[in-house]
């Protein structure tokens, strides 16, 4: 077998975008704005795969799109079937609202695992405990095949996820305290309803919260995509236009500079703290990672911003491997 290589060029790149949030966060409206901007570049409507009993049609007067209902069972293969159909129809962008049913909906992965466990062990409690892990093989295998296929979709794919508010108890100064749950895929206690690794499989993913509807709080946002999603602006049709242009090989807009290097450093330090808390890294281990990536005895207010970015990347990689 022979292989042919040629200079790499960014052209006809398809992106997978995740938008998660509770009711009032603006995820459906934001997804439609983003898709409308992408579709405008192609001169075609976008597609919406709706699992919410036709709720997407509420926006039919504001956006030009073709609508399709996806009903139970919400298995990974059913989602893949619907998305593949939309992709083969040539839509430039596909919105799936909501993708959370694939995880926790009727016939989704959680239901699939329960059905598999019942098939393997019936109602025998001891046998069910012994078979619990084995019962995940089939549903997780189907999900893995779906994710691998999604990475080959030609359209830009926008997945909406519901989010739920979770809390946890931590001990501070000898007292138990209830705080918003800290996870790498969450923000202020809002956790996407999906497989914990899925937001990191996507090109980029965001949390949208009711206090700032449409404003992106990044779960995953790599350096090459930052200019496409300014964090001080709502995701809009302009975001979609920029994204489509960049994906075709256009020049990305320059990232907007922060007010000062100190502002950028402060933002990076806050992200380091958030990740360390979410991963429950001990104080000693935090110091070890700091020394490895930033330097020994370097004060936070003097840390190099590039070194902080490296530390953040290392912490996120650590989470992806868990």
C-alpha positions as CSV (number, residue, x, y, z in Angstrom):
1,X,0.0,0.0,0.0
2,X,1.3,3.5,-0.9
3,X,0.5,6.8,0.7
4,X,0.5,10.2,-0.8
5,X,1.2,13.4,1.1
6,X,0.7,17.0,0.1
7,X,1.0,20.4,2.0
8,X,-1.8,20.7,4.6
9,X,-4.4,23.4,4.0
10,X,-7.5,24.3,5.9
11,X,-10.4,23.8,3.5
12,X,-13.9,22.4,3.8
13,X,-13.5,21.8,7.5
14,X,-16.7,20.7,9.3
15,X,-17.1,21.8,13.0
16,X,-19.1,20.2,15.8
17,X,-20.4,22.8,18.2
18,X,-22.0,22.0,21.6
19,X,-24.3,24.4,23.4
20,X,-25.5,23.4,26.9
21,X,-27.7,25.2,29.3
22,X,-30.8,25.2,31.4
23,X,-34.2,26.7,30.4
24,X,-33.7,30.4,29.8
25,X,-30.0,30.1,28.8
26,X,-30.9,30.6,25.2
27,X,-29.4,27.5,23.7
28,X,-32.1,26.8,21.1
29,X,-32.3,30.4,19.9
30,X,-28.5,30.7,19.9
31,X,-28.1,27.5,17.9
32,X,-30.5,28.8,15.3
33,X,-28.6,32.2,15.1
34,X,-25.4,30.3,14.6
35,X,-26.9,28.0,12.0
36,X,-28.6,30.9,10.2
37,X,-25.2,32.6,9.8
38,X,-23.6,29.5,8.4
39,X,-26.6,28.8,6.0
40,X,-26.6,32.3,4.7
41,X,-23.1,31.8,3.3
42,X,-24.4,28.7,1.4
43,X,-27.7,30.3,0.4
44,X,-29.7,27.4,1.8
45,X,-31.9,26.7,4.8
46,X,-30.4,24.8,7.7
47,X,-31.9,21.6,9.2
48,X,-33.3,21.1,12.7
49,X,-33.7,17.7,14.3
50,X,-36.2,18.2,17.0
51,X,-36.7,15.9,20.0
52,X,-38.8,18.4,22.0
53,X,-42.2,17.8,20.4
54,X,-41.9,20.4,17.8
55,X,-40.7,23.3,20.0
56,X,-38.2,24.4,17.4
57,X,-41.1,25.4,15.2
58,X,-41.7,28.4,17.6
59,X,-38.8,30.0,15.8
60,X,-40.2,29.4,12.3
61,X,-41.1,33.1,11.8
62,X,-37.5,34.2,12.7
63,X,-35.3,31.7,10.8
64,X,-35.5,29.8,7.5
65,X,-35.0,26.1,8.3
66,X,-36.4,22.6,7.5
67,X,-37.8,20.7,10.4
68,X,-37.7,17.0,11.3
69,X,-39.1,15.3,14.4
70,X,-37.0,12.6,16.2
71,X,-39.1,10.4,18.5
72,X,-38.2,7.7,21.0
73,X,-36.3,5.5,21.2
74,X,-33.5,8.0,21.5
75,X,-30.6,5.6,21.0
76,X,-27.3,6.7,19.5
77,X,-28.1,4.8,16.3
78,X,-31.4,6.7,15.9
79,X,-29.6,10.0,16.3
80,X,-27.0,9.0,13.8
81,X,-29.7,7.9,11.3
82,X,-31.4,11.3,11.5
83,X,-28.1,13.3,11.3
84,X,-26.8,11.3,8.4
85,X,-30.1,11.8,6.5
86,X,-29.8,15.6,7.0
87,X,-26.1,15.5,5.9
88,X,-26.8,13.5,2.8
89,X,-29.6,16.0,1.9
90,X,-26.8,18.6,1.7
91,X,-27.8,21.0,4.5
92,X,-24.9,23.3,5.4
93,X,-25.7,23.2,9.1
94,X,-27.7,20.8,11.3
95,X,-29.1,21.7,14.7
96,X,-30.0,18.9,17.1
97,X,-32.2,20.0,19.9
98,X,-31.9,18.2,22.2
99,X,-29.0,15.8,22.2
100,X,-29.5,15.1,25.9
101,X,-32.1,12.5,25.1
102,X,-29.3,10.3,23.7
103,X,-28.1,10.0,27.3
104,X,-31.1,10.3,29.5
105,X,-34.1,10.1,27.3
106,X,-36.6,7.3,26.6
107,X,-34.5,4.5,25.0
108,X,-31.3,6.5,25.4
109,X,-28.0,5.1,26.7
110,X,-29.0,4.9,30.4
111,X,-32.2,3.0,29.4
112,X,-30.1,0.8,27.1
113,X,-27.8,-0.1,30.0
114,X,-30.7,-0.9,32.3
115,X,-32.4,-3.1,29.6
116,X,-29.1,-4.9,29.0
117,X,-28.6,-5.5,32.7
118,X,-32.1,-6.9,33.1
119,X,-31.5,-9.2,30.1
120,X,-28.3,-10.5,31.7
121,X,-29.3,-10.8,35.3
122,X,-33.1,-10.4,35.6
123,X,-34.0,-9.3,39.1
124,X,-31.3,-11.2,40.9
125,X,-29.7,-8.4,42.9
126,X,-26.3,-10.2,43.5
127,X,-26.1,-11.1,39.8
128,X,-27.1,-7.5,38.7
129,X,-24.2,-6.1,40.8
130,X,-21.8,-8.5,39.2
131,X,-23.0,-7.7,35.6
132,X,-23.4,-3.9,36.1
133,X,-20.2,-3.0,34.2
134,X,-20.6,-5.6,31.5
135,X,-24.1,-4.2,30.8
136,X,-22.4,-1.0,29.6
137,X,-20.5,-2.7,26.7
138,X,-23.3,-2.6,24.2
139,X,-24.7,0.9,24.8
140,X,-21.2,2.5,25.1
141,X,-20.1,0.7,21.9
142,X,-23.1,2.0,20.0
143,X,-22.3,5.5,21.3
144,X,-18.7,5.2,20.3
145,X,-19.7,4.3,16.8
146,X,-22.0,7.2,16.6
147,X,-19.3,9.7,17.8
148,X,-16.8,8.3,15.3
149,X,-19.4,8.8,12.5
150,X,-20.3,12.3,13.6
151,X,-16.7,13.3,13.1
152,X,-17.1,12.5,9.4
153,X,-20.3,14.6,8.9
154,X,-19.7,17.2,6.1
155,X,-22.2,19.7,7.5
156,X,-21.5,21.9,10.5
157,X,-23.2,20.2,13.4
158,X,-24.7,22.1,16.4
159,X,-25.7,20.0,19.3
160,X,-27.9,21.4,22.1
161,X,-27.8,19.9,25.5
162,X,-30.0,20.4,28.5
163,X,-28.1,21.2,31.8
164,X,-29.1,20.6,35.3
165,X,-27.9,22.3,38.5
166,X,-26.0,20.2,40.9
167,X,-24.4,20.7,44.3
168,X,-21.8,19.0,46.4
169,X,-20.7,19.2,50.0
170,X,-17.1,20.2,50.9
171,X,-15.4,20.5,54.2
172,X,-13.9,23.9,54.9
173,X,-12.3,24.9,58.3
174,X,-13.9,21.8,59.9
175,X,-17.4,22.6,58.6
176,X,-19.4,21.1,55.8
177,X,-20.5,23.6,53.2
178,X,-22.8,23.2,50.2
179,X,-21.4,24.6,47.0
180,X,-22.2,24.4,43.2
181,X,-20.7,21.1,41.9
182,X,-17.3,21.6,40.2
183,X,-16.7,19.7,37.0
184,X,-14.6,20.4,33.9
185,X,-17.7,20.3,31.7
186,X,-19.8,22.6,34.0
187,X,-20.1,26.2,35.0
188,X,-21.4,27.5,38.3
189,X,-23.0,24.1,39.1
190,X,-24.7,23.8,35.7
191,X,-23.8,20.4,34.3
192,X,-24.7,19.2,30.7
193,X,-26.9,16.2,30.5
194,X,-24.7,13.9,28.4
195,X,-21.8,11.6,28.5
196,X,-19.1,13.5,30.5
197,X,-16.5,13.2,27.7
198,X,-18.7,14.2,24.8
199,X,-18.2,18.0,25.2
200,X,-14.5,17.4,24.8
201,X,-15.0,15.2,21.7
202,X,-16.6,18.2,19.9
203,X,-14.6,21.0,18.1
204,X,-15.8,23.4,20.8
205,X,-18.5,23.5,23.4
206,X,-20.1,26.1,25.7
207,X,-22.4,26.6,28.6
208,X,-25.2,29.2,28.3
209,X,-26.7,30.5,31.6
210,X,-30.0,32.3,32.3
211,X,-28.3,35.3,33.8
212,X,-26.5,35.9,30.5
213,X,-28.5,34.2,27.7
214,X,-26.4,33.5,24.6
215,X,-23.1,34.5,26.2
216,X,-20.6,31.7,25.8
217,X,-18.9,30.2,28.8
218,X,-16.3,27.8,27.2
219,X,-16.1,24.1,28.2
220,X,-13.7,23.5,25.3
221,X,-12.3,26.3,23.1
222,X,-9.0,25.8,21.5
223,X,-6.7,28.7,20.5
224,X,-7.4,28.4,16.8
225,X,-11.2,28.9,17.4
226,X,-11.1,31.7,20.0
227,X,-11.4,34.5,17.4
228,X,-14.6,32.9,16.1
229,X,-16.3,33.1,19.4
230,X,-15.5,36.3,21.3
231,X,-16.4,35.7,25.0
232,X,-17.7,39.2,25.6
233,X,-20.4,38.9,22.9
234,X,-23.4,36.7,22.4
235,X,-23.1,33.9,19.8
236,X,-24.9,35.3,16.8
237,X,-25.5,35.1,13.0
238,X,-22.1,36.9,12.6
239,X,-20.5,34.1,14.6
240,X,-21.9,31.6,12.1
241,X,-20.8,33.7,9.1
242,X,-17.2,33.9,10.5
243,X,-17.2,30.2,11.3
244,X,-18.3,29.2,7.8
245,X,-15.8,31.5,6.2
246,X,-12.9,30.2,8.3
247,X,-14.0,26.6,7.7
248,X,-13.7,27.2,3.9
249,X,-10.1,28.3,4.3
250,X,-10.6,32.0,5.0
251,X,-8.4,34.1,7.3
252,X,-9.6,34.0,10.9
253,X,-10.4,37.4,12.5
254,X,-7.8,38.6,15.0
255,X,-8.7,37.8,18.6
256,X,-9.8,40.8,20.5
257,X,-7.1,41.8,23.0
258,X,-8.0,41.9,26.6
259,X,-7.7,45.2,28.4
260,X,-4.2,44.5,29.7
261,X,-1.8,41.5,30.2
262,X,-2.9,41.5,33.9
263,X,-6.5,40.9,32.8
264,X,-5.5,38.0,30.6
265,X,-3.3,36.6,33.4
266,X,-6.2,36.9,35.9
267,X,-8.6,35.1,33.6
268,X,-6.1,32.2,33.1
269,X,-5.4,31.9,36.8
270,X,-9.2,31.7,37.4
271,X,-9.4,28.9,34.9
272,X,-6.4,27.0,36.5
273,X,-8.2,27.2,39.9
274,X,-11.5,26.0,38.4
275,X,-9.9,23.0,36.7
276,X,-7.8,22.1,39.8
277,X,-11.0,22.2,41.9
278,X,-13.0,20.2,39.4
279,X,-10.3,17.5,39.3
280,X,-9.9,17.6,43.1
281,X,-6.2,18.0,42.9
282,X,-4.4,18.1,46.2
283,X,-2.4,21.2,47.3
284,X,0.9,19.3,47.0
285,X,0.0,18.1,43.4
286,X,-1.1,21.6,42.4
287,X,2.4,22.8,43.5
288,X,4.0,20.1,41.4
289,X,2.0,21.0,38.3
290,X,2.7,24.6,38.8
291,X,6.5,24.0,39.1
292,X,6.5,21.8,35.9
293,X,4.6,24.2,33.7
294,X,5.0,27.7,35.2
295,X,8.2,27.5,37.2
296,X,9.4,27.0,40.8
297,X,8.6,29.9,43.2
298,X,6.9,31.9,40.5
299,X,4.2,34.1,42.0
300,X,0.8,34.0,40.3
301,X,0.8,37.7,39.6
302,X,4.1,37.3,37.7
303,X,3.3,34.0,35.9
304,X,3.9,34.0,32.1
305,X,0.5,33.8,30.3
306,X,1.8,31.3,27.8
307,X,3.0,29.0,30.6
308,X,-0.5,29.3,32.2
309,X,-2.1,28.3,28.9
310,X,0.2,25.2,28.9
311,X,-0.8,24.4,32.4
312,X,-4.5,24.6,31.5
313,X,-4.0,22.4,28.5
314,X,-2.2,19.8,30.7
315,X,-5.1,19.8,33.2
316,X,-7.7,19.4,30.4
317,X,-5.7,16.5,28.9
318,X,-5.6,14.9,32.3
319,X,-9.4,15.0,32.5
320,X,-9.8,13.6,29.0
321,X,-7.7,10.6,30.0
322,X,-9.9,9.8,33.1
